[in-house]
Amino acid sequence: MKIDELLSGVKTIGITGHERPDGDCIGSCMGMYLYLQKNYPKIRTDVFLEEIPPEYRFIKDTDKVRTDFETDIEVYDLFICMDSGKERTSGAEKLFDAAKKTVNIDHHMSNKGTGDVLYIVSTASSACELVYNTLDRDKMDVEIAKALYTGMVTDTGVFKYNNTSPTTMQVASDLITFGFDFGSLIDHVFFEKTYIQNQILGRALLESILLMDGRCIVSVVSMQTMEFYEAGSNDLDGIVNQLLLTVGVDCAIFMYEKAPLEYKVSLRSTGAVNVAEIAEIFGGGGHVRAAGCTVSGTQYDVINNITKYIHKQLYAE
């Protein structure tokens, strides 16, 4: 798919991604937005996302992202959903459904496709890698490249996850030829943490528990703990990945309390467990080694319900 081929007669474009946007969601949305703004200035383009975390606000024009999902429904000529199916886009789903033509660009294996034009490749490293493929490289610039590189870095764990392919490295190699400080970018979006983030990471590690002969690790952060540290959901990014780095662990579960008796669950695996299958059971989705879902119940109910499926995979005869 080439985005330039879909723009005949198009005067308005909407772009959105999933709730709680991460680096790949933001990078893919903003990379596409910047490309359209640069090359098709007469087309009005709007990006609809929830609040952008501070570490991604260096991406050009993130201050122009719209969060007003509850306004009157405009009928866009073209509406693009990035890094997700439309069902995880909060209020933007209404805009997607109302549009004259829709596009879905994603790399999650759980996405069966929503839209008129589908570009879904589960073997791709990121939505940003796919967006790169849809653009005319000669019409790109350094700001577009930085946005796309950001998503690739975050979704591949700085190119160490198994979704990193030779093609991924070729795309990343081309993006850095646009001339930005990719080392500083990686430090900023992947490794840097605020003092509060370090505190709550330490708390989550300190209170983690090992299950299944040390092959599964679980940690839970309550609403009370988040209030104590004055932490938001974005301050919890990366905790589940750190848990997985524990020696002997094949699967990590990190949960935080969104509301009373409601938990956002992040799952990570070394490959011994297909966490996407487990997340789908609870209405979520993702990749074989990285997935998530939201589950209701006490923290003990949620842990018991999820770990029984993990146990079944780890100890399958």
LOLOMAR-533535 format. One line per 2 residues: number of its first residue (from 1); their letters; for each residue y, z, x of N, C-alpha, C. Coordinates in steps of 0.1 Angstrom, whole numbers, padded with zeros to 4 digits, m for minus. Layout:
NUM> a> Y,Z,X,Y,Z,X,Y,Z,X ~ ...
//
This chain:
1> mk> m0012,0000,0008,0000,0000,0000,0012,0000,0009 ~ 0022,m0008,0005,0035,m0009,0012,0046,m0006,0002
3> id> 0054,0004,0005,0064,0009,m0005,0074,m0002,m0008 ~ 0077,m0010,0002,0087,m0021,0000,0083,m0031,m0011
5> el> 0070,m0033,m0013,0064,m0042,m0023,0065,m0037,m0037 ~ 0068,m0024,m0039,0069,m0018,m0052,0083,m0016,m0058
7> ls> 0093,m0022,m0051,0107,m0018,m0054,0114,m0029,m0061 ~ 0107,m0040,m0065,0114,m0051,m0072,0119,m0046,m0086
9> gv> 0132,m0047,m0088,0138,m0043,m0101,0140,m0028,m0102 ~ 0136,m0020,m0092,0137,m0006,m0093,0151,m0001,m0090
11> kt> 0157,0007,m0099,0170,0013,m0096,0170,0028,m0095 ~ 0160,0035,m0099,0159,0049,m0098,0144,0053,m0093
13> ig> 0144,0062,m0084,0131,0067,m0079,0131,0082,m0079 ~ 0120,0088,m0083,0118,0103,m0082,0106,0105,m0073
15> it> 0107,0116,m0065,0097,0120,m0056,0094,0135,m0058 ~ 0081,0139,m0058,0078,0153,m0059,0065,0156,m0050
17> gh> 0062,0168,m0049,0050,0173,m0042,0045,0186,m0049 ~ 0036,0192,m0043,0030,0204,m0049,0038,0216,m0049
19> er> 0035,0226,m0057,0041,0239,m0058,0040,0246,m0044 ~ 0049,0255,m0041,0049,0262,m0028,0048,0251,m0017
21> pd> 0057,0242,m0016,0056,0231,m0006,0055,0236,0008 ~ 0045,0230,0015,0043,0233,0029,0048,0221,0038
23> gd> 0045,0222,0051,0051,0212,0060,0047,0198,0056 ~ 0034,0195,0052,0030,0182,0049,0036,0177,0036
25> ci> 0037,0185,0026,0043,0182,0014,0058,0178,0016 ~ 0065,0187,0023,0080,0185,0025,0082,0173,0034
27> gs> 0074,0172,0045,0075,0161,0054,0073,0147,0048 ~ 0063,0146,0039,0060,0134,0033,0070,0130,0022
29> cm> 0075,0140,0015,0085,0137,0005,0098,0133,0011 ~ 0102,0140,0022,0115,0138,0028,0114,0125,0037
31> gm> 0103,0123,0043,0101,0110,0051,0103,0098,0042 ~ 0097,0098,0030,0098,0087,0021,0113,0086,0016
33> yl> 0119,0098,0012,0132,0098,0007,0142,0092,0018 ~ 0141,0097,0030,0150,0092,0041,0148,0077,0043
35> yl> 0136,0072,0042,0133,0058,0044,0140,0050,0033 ~ 0139,0055,0020,0145,0048,0009,0160,0048,0010
37> qk> 0166,0060,0014,0180,0061,0015,0186,0052,0026 ~ 0178,0051,0037,0183,0042,0048,0183,0028,0045
39> ny> 0172,0023,0038,0170,0009,0036,0173,0004,0022 ~ 0174,0013,0013,0177,0009,m0001,0187,0018,m0007
41> pk> 0199,0018,m0001,0210,0028,m0006,0214,0026,m0020 ~ 0212,0014,m0026,0216,0011,m0040,0206,0017,m0050
43> ir> 0194,0021,m0045,0185,0028,m0054,0187,0043,m0053 ~ 0190,0049,m0065,0192,0063,m0065,0178,0070,m0064
45> td> 0177,0079,m0054,0164,0085,m0052,0166,0100,m0052 ~ 0158,0107,m0060,0158,0122,m0061,0145,0128,m0057
47> vf> 0146,0139,m0050,0134,0147,m0046,0134,0160,m0054 ~ 0122,0163,m0060,0121,0175,m0068,0110,0184,m0062
49> le> 0114,0195,m0057,0105,0205,m0051,0109,0219,m0054 ~ 0100,0229,m0052,0104,0242,m0053,0112,0245,m0040
51> ei> 0117,0257,m0038,0125,0261,m0027,0119,0258,m0013 ~ 0127,0251,m0005,0122,0247,0009,0122,0260,0018
53> pp> 0111,0263,0024,0111,0274,0033,0121,0272,0045 ~ 0127,0282,0050,0137,0281,0061,0133,0273,0073
55> ey> 0120,0274,0077,0116,0267,0089,0115,0252,0088 ~ 0116,0247,0075,0116,0232,0073,0130,0227,0070
57> rf> 0140,0235,0070,0153,0230,0066,0160,0222,0076 ~ 0154,0221,0088,0160,0213,0099,0158,0198,0095
59> ik> 0149,0195,0086,0146,0181,0082,0159,0176,0075 ~ 0163,0165,0078,0176,0159,0072,0175,0158,0057
61> dt> 0186,0163,0051,0188,0161,0036,0179,0170,0028 ~ 0172,0180,0034,0165,0190,0025,0175,0198,0016
63> dk> 0187,0198,0020,0197,0205,0011,0200,0197,m0001 ~ 0195,0185,m0002,0197,0176,m0014,0185,0177,m0024
65> vr> 0175,0184,m0020,0163,0185,m0028,0167,0192,m0041 ~ 0162,0187,m0052,0165,0193,m0066,0154,0202,m0070
67> td> 0158,0214,m0075,0148,0223,m0080,0150,0225,m0096 ~ 0158,0217,m0102,0161,0218,m0116,0151,0210,m0124
69> fe> 0138,0215,m0125,0128,0208,m0132,0129,0209,m0147 ~ 0137,0219,m0152,0138,0221,m0166,0150,0214,m0173
71> td> 0156,0205,m0166,0167,0197,m0172,0161,0187,m0181 ~ 0170,0179,m0188,0165,0168,m0196,0157,0159,m0188
73> ie> 0146,0153,m0195,0137,0145,m0188,0143,0131,m0186 ~ 0145,0127,m0174,0150,0113,m0171,0138,0104,m0169
75> vy> 0140,0092,m0174,0129,0082,m0172,0132,0074,m0159 ~ 0125,0077,m0149,0126,0070,m0136,0119,0057,m0136
77> dl> 0124,0047,m0129,0117,0034,m0128,0104,0036,m0120 ~ 0105,0045,m0110,0093,0047,m0101,0093,0062,m0098
79> fi> 0081,0068,m0099,0080,0082,m0095,0068,0084,m0086 ~ 0070,0091,m0075,0060,0092,m0065,0056,0107,m0063
81> cm> 0043,0109,m0064,0037,0123,m0062,0030,0123,m0049 ~ 0034,0133,m0040,0029,0134,m0027,0020,0146,m0025
83> ds> 0010,0144,m0017,0002,0156,m0012,m0005,0164,m0023 ~ m0007,0158,m0035,m0012,0165,m0046,m0014,0156,m0058
85> gk> m0022,0160,m0068,m0021,0153,m0081,m0010,0159,m0089 ~ m0006,0152,m0100,0006,0157,m0107,0004,0171,m0113
87> er> m0008,0175,m0115,m0010,0188,m0122,m0006,0200,m0114 ~ m0003,0198,m0101,0002,0209,m0092,0017,0208,m0088
89> ts> 0024,0201,m0096,0038,0198,m0093,0048,0206,m0101 ~ 0044,0217,m0108,0052,0225,m0116,0059,0216,m0127
91> ga> 0072,0218,m0129,0079,0211,m0140,0080,0196,m0137 ~ 0078,0191,m0125,0080,0177,m0122,0069,0168,m0128
93> ek> 0059,0175,m0133,0048,0167,m0140,0054,0159,m0152 ~ 0063,0165,m0159,0070,0159,m0170,0077,0146,m0166
95> lf> 0084,0147,m0155,0091,0135,m0150,0081,0124,m0146 ~ 0070,0128,m0139,0060,0119,m0135,0054,0112,m0147
97> da> 0051,0119,m0158,0045,0113,m0170,0055,0104,m0177 ~ 0068,0107,m0176,0078,0099,m0183,0082,0086,m0176
99> ak> 0079,0085,m0163,0083,0074,m0155,0077,0061,m0159 ~ 0084,0050,m0156,0079,0036,m0160,0067,0032,m0151
101> kt> 0067,0036,m0138,0056,0034,m0129,0054,0045,m0120 ~ 0042,0049,m0117,0039,0061,m0109,0030,0057,m0097
103> vn> 0032,0065,m0086,0024,0063,m0074,0019,0077,m0070 ~ 0007,0078,m0065,0001,0090,m0060,m0004,0088,m0046
105> id> 0002,0095,m0036,m0002,0094,m0022,m0007,0108,m0018 ~ m0020,0109,m0014,m0026,0122,m0011,m0038,0120,m0002
107> hh> m0042,0131,0004,m0054,0131,0013,m0064,0142,0009 ~ m0062,0149,m0002,m0071,0159,m0006,m0083,0153,m0014
109> ms> m0095,0157,m0010,m0107,0152,m0015,m0109,0156,m0030 ~ m0102,0167,m0034,m0103,0171,m0048,m0095,0163,m0057
111> nk> m0086,0155,m0052,m0077,0147,m0061,m0084,0134,m0065 ~ m0086,0133,m0078,m0093,0121,m0083,m0083,0110,m0086
113> gt> m0070,0113,m0085,m0060,0103,m0087,m0052,0103,m0100 ~ m0039,0104,m0099,m0031,0104,m0111,m0020,0094,m0108
115> gd> m0019,0083,m0116,m0008,0074,m0114,m0013,0060,m0116 ~ m0003,0050,m0115,m0006,0036,m0116,m0011,0030,m0103
117> vl> m0005,0035,m0092,m0009,0030,m0079,m0014,0042,m0071 ~ m0026,0042,m0066,m0032,0053,m0059,m0034,0049,m0045
119> yi> m0030,0058,m0036,m0033,0057,m0022,m0038,0071,m0017 ~ m0051,0073,m0019,m0057,0086,m0017,m0068,0084,m0007
121> vs> m0067,0090,0005,m0076,0088,0016,m0080,0102,0021 ~ m0092,0107,0017,m0095,0121,0021,m0098,0123,0035
123> ta> m0100,0112,0043,m0103,0113,0057,m0090,0113,0065 ~ m0079,0111,0059,m0066,0111,0066,m0062,0125,0070
125> ss> m0055,0127,0080,m0051,0140,0085,m0041,0147,0075 ~ m0033,0139,0069,m0021,0145,0061,m0016,0134,0052
127> ac> m0008,0138,0043,0000,0129,0034,0010,0121,0043 ~ 0015,0128,0053,0025,0122,0062,0019,0110,0069
129> el> 0007,0111,0074,0000,0100,0080,m0001,0088,0071 ~ m0004,0091,0058,m0005,0080,0048,0009,0074,0045
131> vy> 0019,0082,0044,0032,0077,0042,0037,0068,0053 ~ 0034,0072,0065,0037,0063,0077,0031,0049,0075
133> nt> 0019,0048,0069,0012,0036,0067,0019,0027,0057 ~ 0026,0034,0047,0032,0026,0036,0046,0021,0040
135> ld> 0052,0025,0052,0065,0022,0056,0065,0010,0066 ~ 0076,0003,0066,0078,m0007,0076,0083,0000,0089
137> rd> 0075,0000,0099,0079,0008,0111,0092,0003,0117 ~ 0096,m0009,0116,0108,m0014,0121,0120,m0009,0114
139> km> 0118,m0004,0102,0129,0001,0093,0130,0017,0094 ~ 0123,0023,0103,0123,0037,0104,0133,0042,0115
141> dv> 0136,0055,0115,0145,0060,0125,0140,0074,0129 ~ 0148,0081,0138,0143,0093,0143,0142,0104,0133
143> ei> 0150,0104,0123,0149,0115,0112,0137,0113,0104 ~ 0134,0101,0101,0121,0098,0093,0109,0102,0102
145> ak> 0109,0099,0114,0098,0102,0123,0096,0117,0124 ~ 0107,0125,0126,0106,0139,0126,0100,0145,0114
147> al> 0104,0140,0102,0099,0145,0090,0083,0143,0089 ~ 0079,0131,0092,0065,0128,0092,0057,0135,0102
149> yt> 0062,0136,0114,0056,0144,0125,0054,0158,0121 ~ 0064,0164,0114,0063,0178,0110,0050,0180,0101
151> gm> 0048,0171,0091,0037,0173,0083,0024,0171,0090 ~ 0023,0162,0099,0011,0159,0107,0008,0171,0115
153> vt> 0018,0177,0122,0016,0189,0130,0010,0201,0122 ~ 0016,0203,0111,0012,0215,0103,m0001,0214,0096
155> dt> m0004,0202,0092,m0017,0200,0085,m0029,0198,0094 ~ m0026,0195,0107,m0037,0194,0116,m0039,0206,0125
157> gv> m0030,0216,0123,m0030,0228,0132,m0027,0224,0146 ~ m0016,0216,0148,m0012,0210,0161,m0024,0202,0166
159> fk> m0030,0193,0158,m0040,0183,0161,m0053,0189,0166 ~ m0056,0201,0161,m0069,0207,0166,m0079,0208,0154
161> yn> m0075,0206,0142,m0085,0206,0131,m0093,0193,0131 ~ m0104,0194,0124,m0113,0182,0124,m0108,0171,0116
163> nt> m0097,0172,0109,m0091,0161,0102,m0083,0152,0111 ~ m0082,0156,0124,m0075,0148,0134,m0084,0137,0139
165> sp> m0080,0125,0138,m0088,0113,0142,m0080,0105,0153 ~ m0086,0096,0159,m0079,0087,0169,m0067,0081,0162
167> tt> m0068,0077,0149,m0057,0071,0142,m0046,0081,0141 ~ m0049,0093,0138,m0039,0104,0137,m0031,0104,0150
169> mq> m0038,0105,0161,m0031,0106,0174,m0023,0093,0177 ~ m0027,0082,0173,m0020,0069,0175,m0007,0070,0167
171> va> m0008,0075,0154,0004,0076,0146,0014,0086,0152 ~ 0009,0097,0156,0017,0107,0162,0024,0102,0175
173> sd> 0016,0095,0183,0021,0089,0195,0033,0080,0192 ~ 0032,0072,0182,0042,0062,0179,0055,0070,0174
175> li> 0053,0081,0166,0064,0088,0160,0073,0094,0171 ~ 0066,0099,0182,0074,0106,0192,0082,0096,0201
177> tf> 0079,0083,0200,0087,0073,0207,0101,0071,0201 ~ 0103,0077,0189,0116,0076,0183,0126,0086,0190
179> gf> 0121,0095,0199,0129,0102,0208,0134,0115,0203 ~ 0125,0125,0199,0129,0138,0195,0121,0148,0203
181> df> 0126,0160,0204,0119,0171,0212,0107,0176,0204 ~ 0096,0170,0205,0084,0174,0197,0079,0187,0201
183> gs> 0081,0192,0213,0076,0205,0217,0083,0216,0210 ~ 0096,0215,0209,0104,0225,0202,0102,0224,0187
185> li> 0099,0212,0182,0096,0211,0168,0083,0218,0165 ~ 0073,0217,0173,0060,0223,0171,0062,0238,0172
187> dh> 0069,0243,0182,0071,0258,0183,0078,0263,0170 ~ 0088,0256,0165,0096,0260,0154,0088,0261,0141
189> vf> 0080,0250,0138,0073,0250,0125,0060,0256,0125 ~ 0054,0258,0137,0040,0263,0137,0038,0277,0143
191> fe> 0045,0280,0154,0043,0292,0161,0054,0303,0159 ~ 0066,0299,0157,0077,0309,0156,0074,0318,0143
193> kt> 0077,0331,0144,0076,0339,0132,0088,0349,0132 ~ 0093,0353,0121,0103,0363,0120,0097,0377,0122
195> yi> 0105,0387,0124,0100,0400,0126,0092,0405,0114 ~ 0097,0402,0102,0089,0406,0090,0076,0399,0089
197> qn> 0075,0386,0093,0063,0378,0093,0053,0385,0102 ~ 0058,0389,0114,0049,0395,0124,0044,0408,0119
199> qi> 0052,0416,0112,0048,0429,0107,0037,0427,0096 ~ 0039,0418,0087,0029,0417,0076,0017,0410,0081
201> lg> 0018,0402,0091,0006,0396,0098,m0002,0408,0104 ~ 0005,0416,0111,m0002,0428,0117,m0009,0437,0107
203> ra> m0002,0439,0096,m0008,0447,0085,m0021,0440,0079 ~ m0020,0427,0077,m0031,0420,0072,m0043,0420,0081
205> ll> m0041,0419,0094,m0052,0419,0104,m0057,0433,0105 ~ m0049,0444,0105,m0053,0457,0106,m0062,0462,0094
207> es> m0059,0457,0082,m0067,0461,0071,m0077,0451,0066 ~ m0080,0441,0075,m0091,0431,0072,m0105,0438,0073
209> il> m0114,0432,0066,m0128,0437,0066,m0138,0426,0069 ~ m0149,0429,0076,m0159,0419,0079,m0170,0421,0069
211> lm> m0176,0409,0064,m0187,0409,0055,m0198,0400,0061 ~ m0210,0401,0055,m0221,0391,0058,m0223,0391,0073
213> dg> m0226,0402,0079,m0230,0403,0093,m0218,0398,0102 ~ m0206,0400,0097,m0195,0395,0105,m0191,0381,0104
215> rc> m0198,0374,0095,m0195,0359,0094,m0184,0356,0084 ~ m0180,0365,0076,m0169,0363,0067,m0159,0375,0068
217> iv> m0146,0371,0068,m0136,0381,0070,m0126,0380,0058 ~ m0122,0392,0053,m0113,0392,0041,m0101,0401,0043
219> sv> m0090,0397,0039,m0078,0405,0039,m0070,0403,0026 ~ m0064,0414,0021,m0056,0413,0009,m0042,0420,0011
221> vs> m0032,0413,0006,m0019,0419,0006,m0014,0421,m0008 ~ m0011,0433,m0012,m0007,0436,m0025,0008,0434,m0028
223> mq> 0012,0434,m0040,0026,0433,m0044,0034,0444,m0038 ~ 0028,0456,m0038,0034,0468,m0033,0037,0466,m0018
225> tm> 0028,0461,m0010,0030,0458,0004,0041,0448,0006 ~ 0041,0437,m0001,0051,0427,0000,0065,0433,m0003
227> ef> 0066,0441,m0013,0078,0448,m0016,0083,0457,m0005 ~ 0073,0464,0001,0077,0473,0012,0083,0466,0024
229> ye> 0077,0454,0027,0082,0446,0038,0093,0437,0034 ~ 0096,0436,0021,0106,0427,0016,0102,0413,0019
231> ag> 0089,0410,0018,0083,0397,0022,0081,0388,0009 ~ 0083,0375,0011,0080,0365,0001,0067,0358,0005
233> sn> 0063,0349,m0004,0050,0342,m0002,0050,0334,0011 ~ 0062,0328,0014,0063,0320,0026,0061,0328,0039
235> dl> 0063,0341,0038,0061,0350,0050,0046,0352,0053 ~ 0037,0347,0044,0023,0349,0046,0016,0337,0052
237> dg> 0024,0326,0054,0018,0314,0059,0012,0317,0073 ~ 0000,0312,0075,m0007,0313,0089,m0016,0325,0090
239> iv> m0015,0334,0081,m0024,0346,0082,m0039,0342,0081 ~ m0042,0334,0072,m0056,0330,0070,m0062,0323,0082
241> nq> m0053,0315,0089,m0058,0308,0101,m0060,0318,0112 ~ m0052,0328,0113,m0054,0338,0123,m0067,0346,0121
243> ll> m0070,0349,0108,m0082,0356,0105,m0094,0348,0109 ~ m0094,0335,0107,m0105,0326,0111,m0108,0326,0126
245> lt> m0098,0329,0134,m0100,0329,0148,m0108,0341,0153 ~ m0112,0350,0144,m0120,0362,0148,m0134,0357,0153
247> vg> m0138,0363,0164,m0151,0359,0170,m0162,0362,0161 ~ m0171,0352,0159,m0182,0353,0150,m0180,0350,0135
249> vd> m0167,0347,0132,m0164,0345,0118,m0165,0330,0114 ~ m0172,0327,0103,m0174,0313,0099,m0165,0310,0087
251> ca> m0160,0320,0080,m0152,0318,0068,m0142,0329,0066 ~ m0130,0326,0063,m0119,0336,0061,m0113,0335,0047
253> if> m0111,0346,0041,m0104,0347,0028,m0092,0355,0030 ~ m0080,0350,0026,m0068,0357,0026,m0062,0356,0011
255> my> m0059,0368,0006,m0054,0369,m0008,m0041,0376,m0008 ~ m0032,0372,m0017,m0020,0380,m0019,m0018,0381,m0034
257> ek> m0012,0392,m0039,m0010,0394,m0053,0002,0388,m0058 ~ 0001,0377,m0066,0012,0370,m0072,0019,0378,m0084
259> ap> 0010,0384,m0091,0014,0391,m0103,0003,0402,m0106 ~ 0005,0412,m0114,m0006,0421,m0116,m0019,0414,m0121
261> le> m0029,0417,m0113,m0043,0412,m0116,m0043,0396,m0114 ~ m0035,0391,m0106,m0035,0376,m0103,m0033,0374,m0088
263> yk> m0042,0367,m0082,m0042,0366,m0067,m0042,0351,m0063 ~ m0034,0348,m0053,m0034,0335,m0047,m0044,0336,m0035
265> vs> m0054,0328,m0035,m0065,0329,m0025,m0064,0317,m0016 ~ m0064,0319,m0003,m0065,0309,0007,m0079,0310,0014
267> lr> m0086,0299,0016,m0099,0299,0022,m0099,0290,0034 ~ m0105,0294,0045,m0106,0286,0057,m0121,0287,0062
269> st> m0125,0277,0069,m0139,0277,0073,m0140,0269,0087 ~ m0150,0273,0095,m0153,0266,0107,m0161,0253,0104
271> ga> m0165,0252,0092,m0174,0240,0088,m0187,0245,0083 ~ m0191,0258,0085,m0203,0263,0080,m0203,0264,0065
273> vn> m0191,0265,0059,m0189,0266,0044,m0180,0256,0040 ~ m0183,0249,0029,m0174,0239,0022,m0165,0247,0013
275> va> m0154,0251,0017,m0145,0259,0009,m0138,0251,m0002 ~ m0138,0238,m0001,m0132,0230,m0012,m0141,0231,m0025
277> ei> m0154,0231,m0023,m0163,0233,m0034,m0161,0246,m0041 ~ m0159,0256,m0033,m0157,0270,m0039,m0144,0271,m0046
279> ae> m0134,0265,m0040,m0120,0266,m0046,m0120,0258,m0060 ~ m0128,0247,m0060,m0128,0239,m0073,m0135,0247,m0084
281> if> m0144,0256,m0081,m0151,0264,m0091,m0140,0273,m0098 ~ m0130,0277,m0091,m0120,0286,m0096,m0107,0278,m0100
283> gg> m0108,0265,m0101,m0096,0257,m0106,m0087,0253,m0095 ~ m0091,0254,m0082,m0083,0250,m0071,m0088,0238,m0065
285> gg> m0086,0236,m0052,m0091,0225,m0044,m0086,0225,m0030 ~ m0089,0214,m0023,m0085,0213,m0009,m0094,0205,m0001
287> hv> m0097,0209,0011,m0105,0202,0021,m0118,0211,0024 ~ m0127,0205,0031,m0139,0212,0034,m0137,0225,0042
289> ra> m0127,0224,0051,m0124,0236,0059,m0111,0243,0055 ~ m0104,0238,0045,m0092,0245,0041,m0089,0243,0026
291> ag> m0089,0253,0018,m0087,0251,0004,m0081,0264,m0002 ~ m0077,0263,m0015,m0071,0275,m0021,m0072,0274,m0036
293> ct> m0070,0285,m0042,m0071,0287,m0057,m0063,0299,m0061 ~ m0061,0301,m0074,m0055,0313,m0080,m0065,0319,m0089
295> vs> m0068,0332,m0087,m0079,0338,m0095,m0074,0351,m0101 ~ m0078,0354,m0113,m0073,0366,m0120,m0084,0377,m0119
297> gt> m0080,0389,m0120,m0089,0401,m0119,m0084,0411,m0109 ~ m0092,0422,m0107,m0089,0431,m0096,m0092,0425,m0083
299> qy> m0086,0430,m0072,m0089,0424,m0059,m0104,0425,m0056 ~ m0111,0435,m0061,m0125,0436,m0059,m0133,0426,m0067
301> dv> m0129,0424,m0079,m0136,0413,m0087,m0134,0400,m0080 ~ m0122,0397,m0076,m0119,0384,m0070,m0128,0382,m0057
303> in> m0128,0392,m0049,m0136,0391,m0036,m0151,0390,m0039 ~ m0156,0397,m0049,m0170,0396,m0052,m0173,0383,m0058
305> ni> m0165,0378,m0066,m0168,0365,m0073,m0167,0353,m0063 ~ m0158,0354,m0053,m0157,0343,m0043,m0168,0344,m0033
307> tk> m0170,0356,m0028,m0180,0358,m0017,m0194,0355,m0020 ~ m0198,0356,m0033,m0211,0353,m0037,m0214,0338,m0034
309> yi> m0204,0329,m0036,m0206,0315,m0033,m0206,0312,m0018 ~ m0198,0320,m0011,m0198,0319,0004,m0212,0323,0009
311> hk> m0217,0334,0004,m0230,0339,0008,m0241,0329,0006 ~ m0240,0322,m0006,m0250,0313,m0010,m0250,0301,0000
313> ql> m0239,0297,0005,m0238,0286,0015,m0242,0291,0029 ~ m0238,0302,0033,m0241,0307,0047,m0256,0311,0048
315> ya> m0262,0315,0038,m0276,0319,0038,m0285,0311,0030 ~ m0281,0298,0028,m0290,0289,0021,m0303,0287,0029
317> e> m0314,0287,0022,m0327,0285,0028,m0330,0270,0029
//
